[in-house]
């Protein structure tokens, strides 16, 4: 997934400071532009595109293009001002929507808050937080930072790990993680694992001494004006929140999370997440130069050497649930939908590769800037088809849920798990919430009302 966003291929690092020097020589400082304040209310501050340096007609073209590619909700912000919306935003903005792996970035924010409060040591082995006797010595030596950087060493297969969350039979995600074999020493190799983040969510709970969602609501969601009834965040059958996915949140609330990150953790007068933590979160990790603390980053990505912006980073979810942040342009784009890339190599490749859609959208968006800050990289050129082993099913990881095989944790299966009481499958599911979205007239159905 490190090469997902080659959409910016062919551009160069960007600077927005007055008197910046671009490829064509020195340019005068841009005219003063409007800035907006973030808001915990339902209506975010808006501005005309021209007030922040974009052409409204060209921006509308970019939004129309995105809408035609299954982008059901698109929000473009510059200087915190909402300047562009997709044509179906009114219908989709308040509907709770599964942001899939972008949930991981929300867990990273919670880890940052816990670290800021001195209750979570990122360098500590999780042994410090786990109950005595849970997991062996090698698993307990995994550090919090290993989990944040997806370098725990655990065997991983995202398809297999996701199946038992979509069909909610997982007895206890954290305990299951502690049964997964270690393929590599912790910290040495990047391996995109769902169980890593389930384990991290559990560690945060233990460090804070309260359920993850209770902590998240008080410390993160409430200050942003995200109400408890807005969203549904799935739990496993032991009652622990999934960290890897399954936060169903309305795009209008998702946008607030994106703006919080783009404002370096500050929301109005409150510093919800420290700038220090977010600076660390955006740094390339030793095991993967494209990945920080559950955030994907552009600088130094080995698979996109033809584009290395100084500061691009993003949240990534299956089906292209994304927040893109370009600090040097003071630009934040939030979109949700159902895939949308096209490929000459078949439907499977179009679903797996999100590069083409993002490339073509951002070509159009950058063309809307009144000053040509980003050169046009040209039409998308599809790379050769490459085999992707992550699309297979790891039977060991799948059977472990039933207490069978080398990846099973002793005494934990779909019928019982250690001393944790297990709820029936679907017992936690909110009314109207099915896999991707929460819909329906039931007043208990999550969403902004």
C-alpha angles and dihedrals in degrees: 000000000000092000096047096113108048082136088113095054116149098023127112135226110291133217126191100188117125112273094019116170116233132185092276094053134265118346129198118253111272121255115270111279133204120263126198136208122238115244137207089207126093095259118065119206114270135202137183111259091242090059089065099036105272133115110243095212095052091044089053089052090055092049092048090051091052092048090053089056099058096272098146094181127023127175124181120194130186122180085356090299119127102232104161138032134181118250093250097047093108090059097042108030097087098038116106106242131185107249090188113195093006080079086075090065090053089054088052089056090052091049087052093052091048089049091048089054091052094243100108123051109204093201095048123103112248086243085086091065107028121095114259113276096018109125129354127277095267094052092044089055091066108110129225088245091054088059093046091052097041091242101118092124092236118144107257141194113165096199094053094041091051098050095071092050095049088048093041105226100118107129096200123345096202095049090045089054091055090058095052112106119251108240094180138019110274112270097018106091134030112233119167103234131176092198091057091066095041086056091047091052089053092048090052089052091052093045092051096039094229141078113288095238093051089053092045094050095051100039103032117012101040095055089051092051093248105146125215091244093054097077147028120218112189123231130201120246092272089059098253118136118249109244100188099060146322101096100140105197132157115258089239088061093040087058091057090055089051092050091049090057093043088053091055094252096308122127113184106303095345127089099209096172120020120252086227093061094046090049089055091044090058095051119103109257120232092247097048127019090201095058136064128168098335089313125108115229134195105214115097097000105164093211095051103044090143089071124039112161112186097237116011115135135159151184114242130204133172113274090024105292097164151164113199117194125190105178095186089061094036084232129148124180122188122185140164132185144106112302111282109181120126125218138187088216100068140274095293092058092045090055093046099045120062095175101097098054095047092045093053095043095051091046087060095041094051090047087061092065109106090219111053094241096155122040117230107260091203129239119330115271111205115227122227117281112270128196114251115201091189090078093069126087119248103216092196091059092043096049091046088075087065092048094255130126139010095309095055120109109229112258096010122106140126091286100049139350121205107288097330116115109231124217119218117266112278091016090118096045114116119232112277095010114127121167098293110023147010112237139160144072098277106121089222092060108112119247140099109292 
